[in-house]
Amino acid sequence: MALAMKFDKSEKVFKELCEIVPGGVNSPFRGFGQVGGFPPIIQRGLGSRVFDIDGNEYIDLCCGWGPLLFGHSHPKIIEAVKEAALKGTLFGASTEGELKAASMVRKAYPSMEMLRFVNSGAEAVNSALRVARSVTMRPRIMKFEGCYHGHVECLDSAGQEATEAGGPLPLGSSPGSASETVVAKFNNLDSAAKLFAEYPGQIAAAIIEPVTGSMGVIAPDPGFLEGLKELCHANGALFILDEVLTGFRVALGGAQERFKISADLTCLGKALSGGLAMGAYGGKAEYVKHVSPTGPIYQAGTYCGNPISVAGAIAELELAFQEGVYERLEVLSERLVSGLKQIGGMLVQNVGSMFFIGFGPERVHDYEDCLKLDLETFAVFFHKLLNRGVYLPPSTTDAACISAVHTEEDIDKALDAVSEVIREMGLN
Ligand SMILES: Cc1ncc(COP(=O)(O)O)c(C=O)c1O
């Protein structure tokens, strides 16, 4: 991994992209807004590595922002997708693959008695909220400060927090949708209890990331999720776990398996489908049956359950069901996280293969702590690391990930690079 990498081609393409695509990116954080500069333009990925158009090679610790549990271009996933594409890209009709994929999801997530495939995590969340409102005939949703659920209008996290703080509504959102949302604090049951008391009979559901992935990686305090579920049920509301990021990542059965808890409704995406566009939502059959055509809630999509994504999901899940995958991920994660802690000079938190590196506070336990993270120091750290061939998400608050195909050598190389950077920055 050479120092003083060149990014000339990336810079040129990115500038041209900016002329035609807002910020040069099709999803905002890719634009390096938090860390400054411009992003390398990626040409291809293989296993644990990505390569940009200037020929630079990186150890990938972003993993597509979570989905790539088996790295890039896994031969089994590529083969499955190729085979599916040769049979046809879309039928707008059911396929056997949907039965196979849905059965596999239900095997990993027994709480998802019935489920639907959609095209993204945000779609899964949006659909689950509709189910909750319809089942309870209540309008309000409780979310948790700093939890990210995709671009779902009523949950728009930054906007909601701005609203709570007395600031303006998120531009472009309808005032009605944001005002239906009430915001509790992560790892703080009292804040949730207060909201249930303040809005009796109005809250349809509480939705939460069981492990946060967008305000640093924060594990739930022991008893927090269980307490929240109890509060929901005592107040006639549904308990929704947004496992779009944790699903198939922190365990085969996600946070529900890891923390031995079950949700009324679950949202999945990301690692569900090996990098293909797909999400899923589901839960108790009596609730999920509320969707059309068995019930009154309209939820539909031309590409929902499309054969290519479904083939990717089946291949991904077959890999995930193999013995030893999650043990391997834990071993690699432990090697990385304990190595980072040994280097010192930074805050590191993880749950399994989700981790984050921050500077400033001694720990991040809620959104307030997250606001204390030192973005400037992270930006310098990030670019120095990128120049040494280690690709983190360009945001200190977002979860970095490793895959089951990362090797001990990858981890050790990344640790060497971090060690050099931390020393160069005089942080340890
Ligand atoms: C917890 C969580 N929920 C929902 C989403 C939205 O998923 P998507 O980007 O596939 O719409 C994300 C994406 O980062 C997420 O991390």
Residues whose N, C-alpha, C, O or C-beta is under 5 A from the ligand:
A	BS01	LIG	S120 G121 A122 E123 Y148 H149 G150 E209 G213 D242 V244 L245 G269
